Amino acid sequence: MSKSNDQAVISDPRIREANVTIPVYGQLPFVPVRASGCDIFTDDGRRILDLYGGHAVAALGYGHPKQLKAVTEQCNKLIFQSNVVALEIRAQAAEKLTRVSPKGLDRVFFVNSGAEANENALRMACMATGRKKVLAITHGFHGRTAAAAAVTWNADRWYGFPNKPLEVDFIPRDDIAAAEAMIGDDIAAVIFEPVQGVAGGYDLSTDFLHSLRDLTSANGALLIADEVQSGIGRCGQFFAVDVHQIEPDILTSAKSLGGGIPCGAVLCTHSIAVCFGTGDLGTTFGGGPLAAAAIVATIDAISDENLLSNVRRSEIAIREKCVVGPVTRIQGMGLLLGLVCDRPAVEVRDALLSHDILTGTSSDPNIIRILAPLVLELQHIDHLAEALQNIAPATD
Ligand SMILES: Cc1ncc(COP(=O)(O)O)c(C=O)c1O
């Protein structure tokens, strides 16, 4: 049978994807065809409440009118031009993003993803300090590219490259004494996630984060906040470092930044920005007009619709109502929450999916992750609580 005939007889996209893509993802057993608000509709007629938001991307949910209007209008006007020219919409995106970013971060470099943002942040730290060693935090995740993966905890089993581009060591999370012993004048930067997302929504303590700030400042090292997952309102402020009143030197953003249109950003202080000139950093797609329009719409919607308050309200309701059934404890912040379970998280995720609720797992085998759209409603939380309650007790 010819290749084209093969494709004609098989209609299930799961089989067709499996036939022609590299099988690196464990896929879930449903096929979305459209989505609206917090709901995904599948090809076999199911309506699934999405509390996972496409790995923390769908900040505004699906089909948000402001986002659709902004992206559609931008498509009609100018779908792409690179950084070789200035654009009104890119200027707007940069102005808005720096305005909602932590104090002092008034310069931005646009990229396309979280890993690319961290890759550039690490390069910038090495170039600005002239140092080549970086410290990261145990259990942290920063992406799959060479430097981002080098600072990711436990990445050796998939790292792949023969060498790492940086010297890296890991500070045990929340261990202030270790931070004191490890941060010296040979360190270019310390990179951290204020709330460790892939690790299951583990929120680093305020005291630990302040010690990182004080020790990096005292040693001429830079502090890089990776807010790829925790940022853009997910933790109840525009950025999670704001909750701790920490001012990093560099901050990275992606995921929710464009609400689903791929984009990322590196923010830094003016004094770091002046270390770079023409040709030192670059990307073709970063800061493209479609991404810029999506960034403007996302930030505007979060501000105009009081979504930060909605996130804080949602967190309170989830903490009050959802320590039921298999859930023994909740960690994290805002809508980046880890529900600690009395059994393997995969079992709880699958049981919730059979109740038409989508959650995520994490690198902790007993934690399911909630990364819901910031437009989540109380009725959705009640639905989750009821479904958790209905999961049968664990059998020993
Ligand atoms: C904290 C953090 N940093 C970086 C990344 C990598 O982002 P991307 O997948 O867009 O490269 C992720 C992805 O999960 C993340 O959670």
The ligand as an ORCA input file, in Angstrom:
! r2SCAN-3c Opt
* xyz 0 1
  C      10.350     26.533     35.260
  C      10.542     26.150     33.831
  N      11.552     26.657     33.131
  C      11.751     26.366     31.834
  C      10.923     25.485     31.166
  C      11.155     25.166     29.721
  O      10.201     25.828     28.959
  P       9.930     25.396     27.438
  O       9.310     24.042     27.471
  O       9.043     26.482     26.900
  O      11.262     25.392     26.769
  C       9.853     24.909     31.858
  C       8.956     23.952     31.183
  O       8.227     23.218     31.785
  C       9.649     25.249     33.224
  O       8.638     24.720     33.928
*
